[in-house]
Amino acid sequence: MQVILRELGDCNIRRAEPSDLIPVMEINLKTLPEHYSDYFYESLLAELPEAFIVAENSENRIGYIMCKTEYGFSNFKKLGFVKKGHVVSVAVLDEYRKKGIGRALVEESVKGVRLRKCDEFYLEVRCSNNDAVRLYEKLGFIIKQQLNAYYRDGEDAYLMAIELS
Ligand SMILES: CC(C)(COP(=O)(O)OP(=O)(O)OC[C@H]1O[C@@H](n2cnc3c(N)ncnc32)[C@H](O)[C@@H]1OP(=O)(O)O)[C@@H](O)C(=O)NCCC(=O)NCCS
């Protein structure tokens, strides 16, 4: 049964299902240089379905976010060992951007990782990706580090994080 989280105009924001994985891979191929194996998508959906979310209009899937959970050192507390949600990938097809879909996907994934009792939520983003950095800042994420040559092409990333607990 589909779990619809919210409606945004003619677009539903809902939990992903196995039948969404190929459309999600297609969006990923069109929008981002970082790609993953089929198995990786399947494992993220199996492990954290609460934070694997798609945006869909009457015709097709138009955006997604997928995340995982990890244990590790806190991005906020010195010496703290915490449970963290991690955004693996988020994207909206170009023609559907600037309508609030990206924000809705990130907000719903925050709720999803909260359900899993994560203390923090974090992500990496290209330093040049102003649209994404602005979106995350509006939602309360803070730039905590700059990761040198994080991407294959040598670009730096910002590590951005938010405290949930
Ligand atoms: C980052 C990304 C997911 C944002 O998606 P989005 O759907 O455009 O995000 P939103 O619509 O929620 O917000 C984007 C902007 O649209 C504005 N907006 C939202 N609803 C709006 C509306 N109805 N009318 C006009 N503007 C609107 C927001 O205020 C925001 O403005 P700002 O950039 O000036 O702050 C998208 O740009 C993308 O897929 N990029 C390529 C992949 C990528 O870089 N992913 C992130 C990797 S870390």
The ligand as an SDF file (V2000), in Angstrom:
LIG
                    3D

 48 50  0  0  0  0  0  0  0  0999 V2000
   18.8600   20.8410   -4.9760 C   0  0  0  0  0  0  0  0  0  0  0  0
   17.5000   20.5020   -5.5900 C   0  0  0  0  0  0  0  0  0  0  0  0
   17.1060   19.0820   -5.1260 C   0  0  0  0  0  0  0  0  0  0  0  0
   16.4400   21.5040   -5.1050 C   0  0  0  0  0  0  0  0  0  0  0  0
   15.1780   21.0790   -5.5900 O   0  0  0  0  0  0  0  0  0  0  0  0
   13.9520   22.1060   -5.8050 P   0  0  0  0  0  0  0  0  0  0  0  0
   12.7520   21.2790   -6.0050 O   0  0  0  0  0  0  0  0  0  0  0  0
   14.2760   23.1070   -6.8360 O   0  0  0  0  0  0  0  0  0  0  0  0
   13.9090   22.8230   -4.3670 O   0  0  0  0  0  0  0  0  0  0  0  0
   12.8180   23.8610   -3.8430 P   0  0  0  0  0  0  0  0  0  0  0  0
   11.8370   24.1630   -4.9260 O   0  0  0  0  0  0  0  0  0  0  0  0
   12.2780   23.3350   -2.5510 O   0  0  0  0  0  0  0  0  0  0  0  0
   13.6910   25.1350   -3.5170 O   0  0  0  0  0  0  0  0  0  0  0  0
   14.4400   25.7710   -4.5320 C   0  0  0  0  0  0  0  0  0  0  0  0
   14.0680   27.2400   -4.6560 C   0  0  0  0  0  0  0  0  0  0  0  0
   12.7470   27.3810   -5.2010 O   0  0  0  0  0  0  0  0  0  0  0  0
   12.0040   28.3270   -4.4080 C   0  0  0  0  0  0  0  0  0  0  0  0
   10.5830   27.9660   -4.4980 N   0  0  0  0  0  0  0  0  0  0  0  0
    9.9590   26.9670   -3.8560 C   0  0  0  0  0  0  0  0  0  0  0  0
    8.6460   26.9640   -4.1920 N   0  0  0  0  0  0  0  0  0  0  0  0
    8.4820   27.9700   -5.0790 C   0  0  0  0  0  0  0  0  0  0  0  0
    7.3560   28.4530   -5.8080 C   0  0  0  0  0  0  0  0  0  0  0  0
    6.1670   27.8990   -5.6980 N   0  0  0  0  0  0  0  0  0  0  0  0
    7.5540   29.5040   -6.6530 N   0  0  0  0  0  0  0  0  0  0  0  0
    8.7630   30.0800   -6.7970 C   0  0  0  0  0  0  0  0  0  0  0  0
    9.8790   29.6570   -6.1400 N   0  0  0  0  0  0  0  0  0  0  0  0
    9.7240   28.6110   -5.2950 C   0  0  0  0  0  0  0  0  0  0  0  0
   12.5750   28.1360   -3.0400 C   0  0  0  0  0  0  0  0  0  0  0  0
   12.3140   29.2470   -2.2020 O   0  0  0  0  0  0  0  0  0  0  0  0
   14.0360   28.0210   -3.3710 C   0  0  0  0  0  0  0  0  0  0  0  0
   14.5380   29.3130   -3.6700 O   0  0  0  0  0  0  0  0  0  0  0  0
   16.0540   29.7160   -3.4420 P   0  0  0  0  0  0  0  0  0  0  0  0
   16.9070   28.7340   -4.2360 O   0  0  0  0  0  0  0  0  0  0  0  0
   16.1290   31.1100   -3.9710 O   0  0  0  0  0  0  0  0  0  0  0  0
   16.2900   29.6120   -1.9880 O   0  0  0  0  0  0  0  0  0  0  0  0
   17.5530   20.5990   -7.1470 C   0  0  0  0  0  0  0  0  0  0  0  0
   18.1030   21.8390   -7.5080 O   0  0  0  0  0  0  0  0  0  0  0  0
   18.3330   19.4760   -7.8250 C   0  0  0  0  0  0  0  0  0  0  0  0
   17.8100   18.3840   -8.0590 O   0  0  0  0  0  0  0  0  0  0  0  0
   19.6110   19.7260   -8.1820 N   0  0  0  0  0  0  0  0  0  0  0  0
   20.4140   18.7420   -8.9090 C   0  0  0  0  0  0  0  0  0  0  0  0
   20.7950   17.5980   -8.0260 C   0  0  0  0  0  0  0  0  0  0  0  0
   21.5200   18.0860   -6.7990 C   0  0  0  0  0  0  0  0  0  0  0  0
   22.3480   18.9760   -6.8950 O   0  0  0  0  0  0  0  0  0  0  0  0
   21.2240   17.4700   -5.6440 N   0  0  0  0  0  0  0  0  0  0  0  0
   21.8500   17.8290   -4.3870 C   0  0  0  0  0  0  0  0  0  0  0  0
   23.1070   17.0710   -4.2200 C   0  0  0  0  0  0  0  0  0  0  0  0
   23.7420   17.2970   -2.5870 S   0  0  0  0  0  0  0  0  0  0  0  0
  1  2  1  0
  2  3  1  0
  2  4  1  0
  2 36  1  0
  4  5  1  0
  5  6  1  0
  6  7  2  0
  6  8  1  0
  6  9  1  0
  9 10  1  0
 10 11  2  0
 10 12  1  0
 10 13  1  0
 13 14  1  0
 14 15  1  0
 15 16  1  0
 15 30  1  0
 16 17  1  0
 17 18  1  0
 17 28  1  0
 18 19  1  0
 18 27  1  0
 19 20  2  0
 20 21  1  0
 21 22  1  0
 21 27  2  0
 22 23  1  0
 22 24  2  0
 24 25  1  0
 25 26  2  0
 26 27  1  0
 28 29  1  0
 28 30  1  0
 30 31  1  0
 31 32  1  0
 32 33  2  0
 32 34  1  0
 32 35  1  0
 36 37  1  0
 36 38  1  0
 38 39  2  0
 38 40  1  0
 40 41  1  0
 41 42  1  0
 42 43  1  0
 43 44  2  0
 43 45  1  0
 45 46  1  0
 46 47  1  0
 47 48  1  0
M  END
$$$$
